[in-house]
Amino acid sequence: MISLFMTFSASAGERRIESDDVAAVAEQVGSIPDVTEGLLFTPLEQSVDHPYKADGSGPVFALQLRFADLFACEAAMDRSGILARLSTGAGLSGLTGLDVTHQVMLTRAFPVDVAAHPAGTATPCSYLVHYPGPAEDMNAWNLHYLEHHPSIMRMFPNVRQIEIYTRIDWVDRLPSRRVEHMQRNKLVFDSPAALAHALGSDVIRRMRADFVQFPAFSGGNKHFPMLTRTVRPRS
């Protein structure tokens, strides 16, 4: 499966995208040809404790759009399509004037003990992580990370989804700025409080112990907790 990430960031000051603009984006995402699922990420209403708060408040808004294959994703990134309009703000005041980036990546899903959210879950929370890179040896990096880190992530209490995204080559005609982070990750929890509880558990020590074993890389990493809205394609 292929994931397209679009990130909307403010260069200075605090910005918030209003619920009406989020709803308008959701409507457009549901109409993108061949998209299988859209995920809309917005900042938390209130900060939660997590080990990487120094990374900042994160983007104003972000999208993850799933496609069955690369060709469907590339077709959706034509200069006259919905994604091209979204990448320039789509006429929505909340998205105007933001720095917009995009990247297409391979999705690697890993098992969790219980994937379903409990009935009544209202505010799923995704922990979005990216490694800008580069690594000295990408094959060594991927081998170590994929073989070791997901099994530790699975130990987090009530983690509902574990996905790791790795680089691919792609073509597009979007006006937004391309980025090529060497890796992204996403962990999904039932709520911001559930995320904070998991990241405050002893599992984080296992994560850090593995971190110091990573093959050499530069660029550090960034971690952002985001509220998550799922959009299904309109038939």
C-alpha positions as CSV (number, residue, x, y, z in Angstrom):
1,M,0.0,0.0,0.0
2,I,1.1,3.5,-0.8
3,S,0.8,6.6,1.5
4,L,0.9,10.2,0.4
5,F,1.7,12.6,3.2
6,M,0.9,16.3,2.9
7,T,2.0,18.6,5.8
8,F,0.8,22.2,6.3
9,S,3.1,24.2,8.6
10,A,3.2,27.8,9.8
11,S,6.5,29.6,9.5
12,A,5.9,31.8,12.5
13,G,3.3,32.2,15.3
14,E,0.4,30.0,16.2
15,R,-2.1,29.0,13.6
16,R,-5.2,26.8,14.0
17,I,-7.4,25.3,11.2
18,E,-11.0,25.8,12.1
19,S,-13.5,22.9,12.1
20,D,-15.3,24.2,9.0
21,D,-12.1,24.1,7.0
22,V,-11.3,20.6,8.3
23,A,-14.8,19.5,7.2
24,A,-14.3,21.1,3.8
25,V,-11.0,19.2,3.3
26,A,-12.6,16.0,4.4
27,E,-15.3,16.5,1.7
28,Q,-12.7,17.0,-1.0
29,V,-10.5,14.1,0.2
30,G,-13.5,11.7,-0.1
31,S,-13.8,12.7,-3.8
32,I,-10.1,12.0,-4.8
33,P,-10.1,9.3,-7.4
34,D,-8.9,5.8,-6.2
35,V,-8.1,7.0,-2.6
36,T,-8.9,4.1,-0.3
37,E,-8.7,6.1,3.0
38,G,-7.9,9.6,4.1
39,L,-6.6,10.6,7.5
40,L,-6.8,14.2,8.6
41,F,-4.4,15.2,11.5
42,T,-4.9,18.3,13.6
43,P,-3.0,19.5,16.7
44,L,-4.3,18.5,20.2
45,E,-6.6,21.0,21.9
46,Q,-4.5,20.6,25.0
47,S,-0.9,19.5,25.4
48,V,-0.1,16.1,26.8
49,D,3.0,14.7,28.5
50,H,5.3,12.8,26.1
51,P,9.0,12.4,26.0
52,Y,9.6,14.7,23.0
53,K,7.7,17.9,23.8
54,A,10.8,19.8,22.9
55,D,10.1,19.0,19.2
56,G,7.4,21.7,19.3
57,S,3.7,21.9,18.5
58,G,4.1,20.4,15.0
59,P,2.2,21.2,11.8
60,V,-1.0,23.1,11.7
61,F,-2.6,20.3,9.6
62,A,-1.5,17.1,7.9
63,L,-3.0,14.5,5.6
64,Q,-2.2,10.8,5.0
65,L,-3.9,9.5,1.9
66,R,-3.8,5.8,1.1
67,F,-3.8,4.3,-2.4
68,A,-3.7,0.7,-3.5
69,D,-0.7,1.3,-5.7
70,L,1.8,3.9,-6.8
71,F,0.1,4.5,-10.2
72,A,-3.2,5.5,-8.6
73,C,-1.4,7.8,-6.3
74,E,0.6,9.4,-9.1
75,A,-2.6,9.9,-11.2
76,A,-4.2,11.8,-8.3
77,M,-1.2,14.2,-8.2
78,D,-1.9,15.8,-11.5
79,R,-1.7,19.6,-11.7
80,S,-5.4,20.0,-12.3
81,G,-6.7,17.6,-9.5
82,I,-8.0,18.0,-6.0
83,L,-4.6,17.4,-4.4
84,A,-3.1,20.3,-6.5
85,R,-5.8,22.6,-5.2
86,L,-5.3,21.4,-1.6
87,S,-1.6,22.0,-1.8
88,T,-2.3,25.7,-2.5
89,G,-4.9,26.0,0.2
90,A,-8.0,25.2,-1.8
91,G,-9.4,28.7,-1.1
92,L,-9.7,27.9,2.6
93,S,-8.5,30.7,4.9
94,G,-7.1,28.3,7.5
95,L,-4.7,26.8,4.9
96,T,-3.7,30.0,3.1
97,G,-0.1,31.1,3.5
98,L,1.2,27.9,5.0
99,D,4.3,25.9,4.0
100,V,3.1,22.8,2.3
101,T,5.2,19.7,1.7
102,H,4.4,16.3,0.3
103,Q,6.0,12.8,0.1
104,V,4.9,9.5,-1.2
105,M,6.1,6.4,0.8
106,L,5.6,2.7,1.0
107,T,3.4,1.6,3.9
108,R,4.6,-1.2,6.2
109,A,2.0,-2.3,8.7
110,F,2.9,-4.3,11.8
111,P,0.6,-6.4,14.1
112,V,-0.9,-5.1,17.4
113,D,-2.7,-7.1,20.0
114,V,-6.0,-5.3,19.7
115,A,-6.5,-3.1,16.6
116,A,-10.1,-2.0,17.2
117,H,-10.9,1.2,19.2
118,P,-13.4,0.7,22.0
119,A,-17.0,1.7,21.3
120,G,-17.5,5.4,21.7
121,T,-14.0,6.4,21.0
122,A,-14.3,10.0,19.9
123,T,-10.7,11.4,19.6
124,P,-8.2,8.9,18.3
125,C,-4.7,10.2,18.6
126,S,-1.8,9.5,16.2
127,Y,1.8,9.9,17.2
128,L,3.5,11.0,14.0
129,V,7.3,10.6,13.8
130,H,9.7,11.4,11.0
131,Y,13.5,10.9,10.5
132,P,14.8,13.4,7.9
133,G,18.0,11.5,7.4
134,P,20.2,10.5,5.8
135,A,21.5,7.2,7.2
136,E,25.1,6.3,6.2
137,D,23.8,2.9,5.0
138,M,20.0,2.9,4.2
139,N,19.8,-0.9,3.9
140,A,21.5,-1.4,7.3
141,W,19.2,1.2,8.8
142,N,16.0,-0.4,7.4
143,L,17.1,-3.9,8.3
144,H,17.8,-3.0,11.9
145,Y,14.7,-0.7,12.4
146,L,12.2,-3.0,10.8
147,E,13.5,-6.1,12.6
148,H,13.7,-4.6,16.1
149,H,11.6,-1.5,16.7
150,P,8.1,-2.6,15.8
151,S,8.2,-5.5,18.2
152,I,9.0,-3.0,21.0
153,M,6.3,-0.6,19.8
154,R,3.8,-3.4,20.1
155,M,4.4,-3.5,23.9
156,F,2.9,0.0,24.4
157,P,-0.4,-0.3,26.3
158,N,-3.4,-0.3,24.0
159,V,-1.5,0.7,20.8
160,R,-4.1,0.3,18.0
161,Q,-1.9,0.6,14.9
162,I,1.8,0.5,14.0
163,E,2.9,1.7,10.6
164,I,6.4,2.4,9.3
165,Y,6.9,4.2,6.0
166,T,10.0,3.9,3.8
167,R,11.1,5.8,0.8
168,I,10.3,5.3,-2.9
169,D,10.7,7.2,-6.1
170,W,7.6,8.9,-7.5
171,V,6.5,11.5,-10.0
172,D,4.0,14.3,-9.4
173,R,2.9,17.7,-10.7
174,L,1.9,19.3,-7.4
175,P,2.9,22.9,-6.6
176,S,3.8,22.1,-3.0
177,R,7.4,21.3,-2.0
178,R,8.6,17.7,-2.2
179,V,10.5,16.3,0.8
180,E,12.3,13.0,1.1
181,H,12.5,12.0,4.7
182,M,14.2,8.7,5.0
183,Q,11.4,7.3,7.2
184,R,8.1,8.1,8.9
185,N,6.3,6.2,11.7
186,K,2.8,6.3,13.1
187,L,1.4,4.9,16.3
188,V,-2.4,5.2,16.9
189,F,-4.1,5.3,20.4
190,D,-7.7,5.7,21.6
191,S,-7.1,9.3,22.9
192,P,-4.4,11.8,23.8
193,A,-4.6,10.5,27.4
194,A,-4.0,6.9,26.1
195,L,-1.0,8.1,24.2
196,A,0.4,9.9,27.2
197,H,-0.1,6.8,29.4
198,A,1.7,4.6,26.8
199,L,4.6,6.9,26.4
200,G,5.0,7.2,30.2
201,S,5.3,3.4,30.5
202,D,8.4,1.3,30.9
203,V,8.3,0.5,27.2
204,I,9.9,3.9,26.4
205,R,13.1,2.7,28.1
206,R,13.2,-0.3,25.7
207,M,12.7,2.1,22.8
208,R,15.6,4.2,23.9
209,A,17.8,1.1,24.5
210,D,17.2,0.1,20.9
211,F,17.7,3.7,19.7
212,V,21.3,3.7,20.8
213,Q,21.8,0.6,18.7
214,F,20.6,2.2,15.4
215,P,23.0,2.3,12.5
216,A,24.6,5.7,12.0
217,F,22.3,8.4,10.8
218,S,22.0,12.2,10.9
219,G,19.1,14.6,11.0
220,G,17.6,13.5,14.3
221,N,13.8,12.8,14.5
222,K,10.6,14.6,15.3
223,H,7.5,13.5,17.2
224,F,4.1,15.1,17.1
225,P,0.8,13.9,18.7
226,M,-2.2,14.7,16.5
227,L,-5.9,14.2,16.7
228,T,-7.1,11.9,13.8
229,R,-10.1,12.0,11.6
230,T,-10.8,9.2,9.1
231,V,-12.4,9.9,5.8
232,R,-13.8,7.1,3.6
233,P,-14.0,7.5,-0.2
234,R,-17.4,8.4,-1.6
235,S,-18.6,5.7,-3.9
